[in-house]
Structure formats: structure tokens, C-alpha cells
Amino acid sequence: MRAEALKGHLDGLLLAALEPGPAHGFAVMAELRRRTGGTVDLESGTLYPALRRLEEAGLIAGTWTTVAGRRRREYQLTDRGRRALSVERGVWREFVATIGAALEPSEGFQASPGSPA
């Protein structure tokens, strides 16, 4: 799935990927791939600016760690990020219900005479 299709939902996806616990960027990408069966496969040029934005907004906290002699940034949800994720889930459920209702055929709907069916 392309990043453009995720517009408006990327922050929620990243927060959800970090919900189980702290993770570095590559692990966040891997978690999203796992959860979506490979459908969501972010590029680093999309992921890292989004993580920085979430950090600047106080939704995640990043710390530098060293593993096998290599430094990497590890991210975790803040309390504010957990609240934002909860709100995002509610917004998502409402969005799915609304769009689903609009796209599904409606029983009892009949086209007016003379209107396209």
C-alpha cells in the first residue's frame, strides 16, 4: 500500500505499532508489515519524518540506545500518545461505519422514475 493511501492514518498506525512497547524504526516498519500481512510497507523516507513529528508533538519519546556497537533511536508511547491512539481508534471506527454505510447497497432504496438506476 502506498504512503498516499495512508494519508491521515499514518500517525495512528505508528502509535498502534508502538503500543506493545519500545521499538526502533526498523522494528516499527516490521510490525506494521506483520500486522497487515505485508500490505503496509513503509519506506524510511516516510517513516522517520513521521516518527520525528510524533516525537515533537509529545506522542512518543525517543531515546538513543547502543546495540552491538551501533547507535539507534528507540521510540515508545507517552501517556499523551496512548490517549491519542484511543481517540484515533474511535475516529477510525466512526469513519469505517460511515463509509461502509454509504458504499453498501441499501435495502429498500428505489430509484425515482426517470433517474439512472
Residue frames as a rotation matrix with the C-alpha (Angstrom) as fourth column:
MET 1
0.590 0.807 0.000 0.00
0.807 -0.590 0.000 0.00
0.000 0.000 -1.000 0.00
ARG 2
-0.183 -0.673 0.716 1.39
0.640 -0.634 -0.433 3.37
0.746 0.380 0.547 -0.96
ALA 3
-0.757 -0.221 -0.616 2.01
0.640 -0.446 -0.626 6.09
-0.136 -0.868 0.478 1.60
GLU 4
-0.877 0.460 0.143 -0.52
-0.366 -0.830 0.421 8.38
0.313 0.317 0.895 -0.13
ALA 5
-0.099 0.879 -0.467 -3.28
0.014 0.470 0.882 5.87
0.995 0.081 -0.059 0.65
LEU 6
-0.108 -0.027 -0.994 -2.36
0.919 0.378 -0.110 6.05
0.378 -0.926 -0.016 4.33
LYS 7
-0.752 -0.226 0.620 -2.63
0.112 -0.969 -0.218 9.82
0.650 -0.095 0.754 4.49
GLY 8
-0.052 0.732 0.679 -4.48
-0.748 -0.479 0.459 10.82
0.662 -0.484 0.573 7.61
HIS 9
0.906 0.420 -0.054 -3.98
-0.303 0.732 0.610 7.40
0.296 -0.537 0.790 9.20
LEU 10
0.223 -0.914 -0.338 -0.21
0.105 0.367 -0.924 7.06
0.969 0.171 0.178 9.37
ASP 11
-0.417 -0.401 0.816 0.12
-0.705 -0.424 -0.569 8.57
0.574 -0.812 -0.106 12.85
GLY 12
0.424 0.679 0.599 -2.46
-0.898 0.401 0.182 6.16
-0.117 -0.615 0.780 14.26
LEU 13
0.861 -0.155 -0.485 -0.74
-0.062 0.913 -0.403 3.20
0.505 0.377 0.776 12.60
LEU 14
-0.130 -0.991 0.029 2.62
-0.063 -0.021 -0.998 4.19
0.990 -0.131 -0.060 14.08
LEU 15
-0.270 0.107 0.957 1.16
-0.931 -0.281 -0.231 4.73
0.244 -0.954 0.176 17.53
ALA 16
0.768 0.619 0.164 -0.52
-0.639 0.755 0.145 1.32
-0.034 -0.216 0.976 17.36
ALA 17
0.592 -0.620 -0.515 2.74
0.076 0.679 -0.730 -0.34
0.802 0.393 0.449 16.28
LEU 18
-0.473 -0.812 0.342 4.44
-0.236 -0.258 -0.937 1.15
0.849 -0.524 -0.070 19.34
GLU 19
0.368 0.735 0.570 1.67
-0.761 -0.115 0.639 0.19
0.535 -0.669 0.517 21.76
PRO 20
0.812 -0.020 -0.583 3.23
0.229 0.930 0.287 -3.18
0.537 -0.366 0.760 22.77
GLY 21
0.661 -0.622 -0.419 6.44
0.471 -0.091 0.878 -1.46
-0.584 -0.777 0.233 23.88
PRO 22
0.342 -0.605 -0.719 9.55
-0.509 -0.762 0.400 0.43
-0.790 0.229 -0.569 22.84
ALA 23
0.512 -0.202 0.835 10.90
0.676 0.694 -0.247 -0.23
-0.529 0.691 0.492 19.34
HIS 24
-0.483 -0.691 -0.538 13.39
0.028 -0.626 0.779 1.22
-0.875 0.361 0.322 16.90
GLY 25
-0.129 0.481 -0.867 12.33
-0.820 -0.544 -0.180 2.41
-0.558 0.688 0.465 13.45
PHE 26
-0.664 -0.163 -0.730 13.07
-0.636 0.637 0.436 -0.82
0.394 0.754 -0.526 11.59
ALA 27
-0.937 0.337 -0.089 11.07
0.331 0.779 -0.532 -2.78
-0.110 -0.528 -0.842 14.18
VAL 28
-0.304 0.853 -0.425 8.12
-0.246 -0.501 -0.830 -0.39
-0.920 -0.148 0.363 13.74
MET 29
-0.237 0.156 -0.959 8.21
-0.970 -0.083 0.227 -1.00
-0.045 0.984 0.171 9.97
ALA 30
-0.871 -0.159 -0.464 8.39
-0.223 0.971 0.086 -4.76
0.437 0.178 -0.882 10.54
GLU 31
-0.782 0.622 -0.015 5.47
0.236 0.274 -0.932 -4.66
-0.576 -0.733 -0.361 12.99
LEU 32
-0.089 0.766 -0.636 3.26
-0.651 -0.529 -0.545 -2.81
-0.754 0.365 0.546 10.51
ARG 33
-0.428 -0.114 -0.897 4.19
-0.832 0.437 0.342 -5.30
0.353 0.892 -0.281 7.77
ARG 34
-0.986 0.022 -0.164 3.38
0.083 0.925 -0.372 -8.19
0.143 -0.380 -0.914 10.10
ARG 35
-0.580 0.805 -0.126 0.05
0.059 -0.113 -0.992 -6.76
-0.813 -0.582 0.018 11.24
THR 36
0.189 0.666 -0.721 -1.06
-0.688 -0.434 -0.581 -6.01
-0.700 0.606 0.377 7.69
GLY 37
0.557 0.007 0.830 0.22
0.338 0.912 -0.234 -9.16
-0.759 0.410 0.506 6.01
GLY 38
-0.403 -0.854 0.329 2.79
0.732 -0.084 0.676 -7.10
-0.550 0.513 0.659 4.12
THR 39
0.373 0.640 0.672 0.25
0.908 -0.399 -0.125 -4.63
0.188 0.657 -0.730 2.72
VAL 40
0.983 -0.130 0.131 1.70
-0.155 -0.965 0.211 -1.69
0.099 -0.227 -0.969 4.63
ASP 41
0.397 -0.917 0.022 5.40
0.908 0.396 0.135 -1.50
-0.133 -0.034 0.991 3.84
LEU 42
0.965 0.043 -0.257 6.69
0.057 -0.997 0.047 1.96
-0.254 -0.061 -0.965 4.69
GLU 43
0.349 -0.893 0.283 9.88
0.588 -0.026 -0.808 3.39
0.730 0.448 0.516 3.30
SER 44
-0.169 -0.504 -0.847 12.32
0.977 -0.202 -0.075 5.05
-0.133 -0.840 0.526 5.67
GLY 45
-0.916 -0.187 0.355 11.66
0.286 -0.925 0.251 8.40
0.281 0.332 0.901 3.94
THR 46
-0.007 0.968 0.252 8.07
-0.122 -0.251 0.960 8.16
0.992 -0.024 0.120 5.12
LEU 47
0.452 0.236 -0.860 8.64
0.655 0.567 0.499 6.54
0.606 -0.789 0.102 8.49
TYR 48
-0.323 -0.721 -0.613 11.36
0.941 -0.174 -0.292 8.62
0.103 -0.671 0.734 10.10
PRO 49
-0.838 0.095 0.537 9.86
-0.049 -0.994 0.100 12.07
0.544 0.058 0.837 9.41
ALA 50
0.217 0.976 -0.017 6.55
-0.166 0.054 0.985 10.79
0.962 -0.211 0.174 10.83
LEU 51
0.329 -0.176 -0.928 8.29
0.843 0.497 0.205 9.46
0.425 -0.850 0.312 13.95
ARG 52
-0.766 -0.642 -0.029 10.04
0.604 -0.705 -0.372 12.82
0.218 -0.303 0.928 14.39
ARG 53
-0.499 0.670 0.550 6.71
-0.286 -0.727 0.625 14.63
0.818 0.154 0.554 14.03
LEU 54
0.510 0.704 -0.495 5.09
0.206 0.459 0.865 12.36
0.835 -0.543 0.089 16.64
GLU 55
-0.076 -0.640 -0.765 8.03
0.970 0.130 -0.205 12.93
0.230 -0.758 0.611 18.97
GLU 56
-0.893 -0.261 0.367 7.83
0.231 -0.965 -0.126 16.71
0.387 -0.028 0.921 18.56
ALA 57
-0.115 0.945 0.305 4.10
-0.384 -0.325 0.864 16.51
0.916 -0.018 0.400 19.33
GLY 58
-0.521 -0.181 0.834 4.86
-0.852 0.052 -0.521 14.65
0.051 -0.982 -0.181 22.57
LEU 59
0.577 0.808 -0.118 3.03
-0.808 0.586 0.062 11.48
0.120 0.060 0.991 21.47
ILE 60
0.828 -0.436 -0.352 6.16
0.424 0.898 -0.117 9.33
0.368 -0.052 0.929 21.54
ALA 61
0.715 -0.695 0.078 9.51
-0.571 -0.516 0.638 9.64
-0.404 -0.501 -0.766 23.29
GLY 62
0.819 -0.502 -0.279 12.76
0.066 0.564 -0.823 8.68
0.570 0.655 0.495 21.63
THR 63
0.670 -0.696 0.259 16.00
-0.485 -0.147 0.862 7.65
-0.562 -0.703 -0.436 23.30
TRP 64
0.308 -0.666 -0.679 19.32
-0.790 0.219 -0.573 6.64
0.531 0.713 -0.459 21.84
THR 65
0.753 -0.143 0.643 20.49
-0.329 0.764 0.555 3.10
-0.571 -0.629 0.528 22.59
THR 66
-0.118 -0.817 -0.564 23.53
-0.992 0.121 0.031 1.13
0.043 0.564 -0.825 21.52
VAL 67
0.713 0.337 0.615 23.15
-0.332 0.935 -0.127 -2.44
-0.618 -0.114 0.778 20.31
ALA 68
0.579 -0.584 0.569 26.16
0.722 0.691 -0.026 -4.44
-0.378 0.426 0.822 19.07
GLY 69
-0.418 -0.863 -0.284 28.16
0.676 -0.504 0.537 -1.24
-0.607 0.032 0.794 18.89
ARG 70
-0.689 0.243 0.683 25.57
0.519 -0.493 0.699 0.56
0.506 0.836 0.213 16.75
ARG 71
-0.846 0.429 -0.317 23.52
-0.030 -0.632 -0.775 3.52
-0.532 -0.646 0.548 17.93
ARG 72
-0.649 0.714 0.261 19.83
0.460 0.096 0.883 3.53
0.606 0.693 -0.390 17.17
ARG 73
-0.753 0.494 0.434 16.83
-0.631 -0.729 -0.266 5.54
0.185 -0.474 0.861 18.22
GLU 74
-0.753 0.552 -0.358 14.19
0.587 0.810 0.015 3.68
0.298 -0.199 -0.933 20.16
TYR 75
-0.648 0.617 0.446 10.67
-0.494 -0.787 0.370 5.05
0.579 0.020 0.815 20.46
GLN 76
-0.736 0.523 -0.430 7.88
0.669 0.658 -0.346 4.46
0.102 -0.542 -0.834 22.95
LEU 77
0.075 0.874 0.480 4.40
0.492 -0.451 0.745 5.83
0.867 0.180 -0.464 23.51
THR 78
-0.953 -0.173 0.250 3.90
-0.108 -0.574 -0.811 8.56
0.283 -0.800 0.528 26.05
ASP 79
-0.572 0.807 -0.143 0.71
0.508 0.212 -0.835 8.84
-0.644 -0.551 -0.531 28.11
ARG 80
-0.131 0.477 -0.869 -0.37
-0.516 -0.781 -0.351 11.54
-0.847 0.402 0.348 25.68
GLY 81
-0.681 -0.201 -0.704 0.33
-0.724 0.322 0.609 9.14
0.104 0.925 -0.365 22.80
ARG 82
-0.920 0.391 -0.018 -1.82
0.385 0.896 -0.221 6.43
-0.071 -0.210 -0.975 24.40
ARG 83
-0.203 0.873 -0.443 -4.70
0.207 -0.404 -0.891 8.89
-0.957 -0.273 -0.098 24.71
ALA 84
-0.228 0.059 -0.972 -4.21
-0.824 -0.543 0.161 9.99
-0.518 0.838 0.172 21.09
LEU 85
-0.945 -0.130 -0.300 -4.25
-0.272 0.821 0.502 6.34
0.181 0.556 -0.811 19.97
SER 86
-0.637 0.771 -0.016 -7.51
0.561 0.450 -0.695 5.77
-0.528 -0.451 -0.719 21.81
VAL 87
0.021 0.618 -0.786 -9.05
-0.277 -0.752 -0.599 8.82
-0.961 0.230 0.156 20.10
GLU 88
-0.537 -0.317 -0.782 -7.68
-0.821 -0.015 0.570 7.68
-0.193 0.948 -0.253 16.72
ARG 89
-0.976 0.204 0.078 -9.31
0.212 0.971 0.110 4.27
-0.053 0.124 -0.991 17.15
GLY 90
-0.224 0.945 -0.239 -12.67
0.453 -0.116 -0.884 5.90
-0.863 -0.306 -0.402 17.84
VAL 91
-0.013 0.134 -0.991 -12.33
-0.664 -0.742 -0.092 8.18
-0.748 0.657 0.098 14.81
TRP 92
-0.838 -0.377 -0.395 -11.36
-0.545 0.537 0.644 5.17
-0.031 0.755 -0.655 12.68
ARG 93
-0.764 0.609 0.211 -14.39
0.515 0.774 -0.369 3.14
-0.389 -0.173 -0.905 13.81
GLU 94
0.103 0.816 -0.570 -16.70
0.094 -0.578 -0.811 6.04
-0.990 0.029 -0.136 13.01
PHE 95
-0.269 -0.305 -0.913 -15.04
-0.828 -0.410 0.381 6.51
-0.491 0.859 -0.142 9.60
VAL 96
-0.990 -0.137 -0.033 -15.36
-0.137 0.879 0.457 2.81
-0.034 0.457 -0.889 8.72
ALA 97
-0.457 0.887 0.068 -19.01
0.610 0.368 -0.701 2.71
-0.647 -0.279 -0.710 9.80
THR 98
0.148 0.525 -0.838 -19.90
-0.216 -0.810 -0.545 5.87
-0.965 0.261 -0.006 7.88
ILE 99
-0.398 -0.373 -0.838 -18.12
-0.880 -0.103 0.463 4.98
-0.259 0.922 -0.288 4.65
GLY 100
-0.980 0.065 0.190 -19.30
0.088 0.989 0.119 1.37
-0.180 0.134 -0.975 4.88
ALA 101
-0.186 0.980 -0.066 -22.91
0.441 0.023 -0.897 2.52
-0.878 -0.196 -0.436 5.21
ALA 102
0.196 0.237 -0.952 -22.54
-0.577 -0.757 -0.307 4.81
-0.793 0.609 -0.012 2.21
LEU 103
-0.537 -0.541 -0.647 -20.88
-0.836 0.241 0.493 2.21
-0.110 0.806 -0.582 -0.03
GLU 104
-0.893 0.235 0.384 -23.05
0.178 0.968 -0.177 -0.79
-0.413 -0.090 -0.906 0.80
PRO 105
-0.679 0.721 0.139 -26.25
0.085 -0.110 0.990 -1.30
0.729 0.684 0.013 -1.16
SER 106
-0.837 0.450 0.312 -29.25
-0.488 -0.354 -0.798 -0.06
-0.249 -0.820 0.515 0.73
GLU 107
-0.729 0.678 0.095 -32.26
0.682 0.710 0.174 -2.31
0.050 0.191 -0.980 1.03
GLY 108
0.133 0.907 -0.399 -35.45
0.815 -0.329 -0.476 -0.51
-0.564 -0.262 -0.784 0.28
PHE 109
-0.334 -0.280 -0.900 -33.80
-0.218 -0.906 0.363 2.11
-0.917 0.318 0.242 -1.90
GLN 110
0.152 0.385 0.910 -35.53
0.864 0.396 -0.312 2.51
-0.480 0.834 -0.272 -5.20
ALA 111
-0.872 -0.488 0.023 -34.51
0.418 -0.721 0.553 4.90
-0.253 0.492 0.833 -7.92
SER 112
-0.151 0.812 -0.564 -37.04
-0.187 -0.583 -0.790 7.55
-0.971 -0.014 0.240 -8.80
PRO 113
0.490 0.368 0.790 -38.78
0.692 0.387 -0.609 7.10
-0.530 0.845 -0.065 -12.12
GLY 114
0.938 -0.126 0.324 -36.66
0.189 -0.597 -0.779 8.62
0.292 0.792 -0.536 -14.84
SER 115
0.545 -0.810 0.218 -33.45
-0.806 -0.433 0.403 8.64
-0.232 -0.396 -0.889 -12.76
PRO 116
-0.013 -0.626 -0.780 -30.48
-0.646 0.601 -0.471 6.45
0.763 0.498 -0.412 -13.62
ALA 117
0.900 0.410 -0.147 -30.57
-0.199 0.686 0.700 3.20
0.388 -0.601 0.699 -11.72
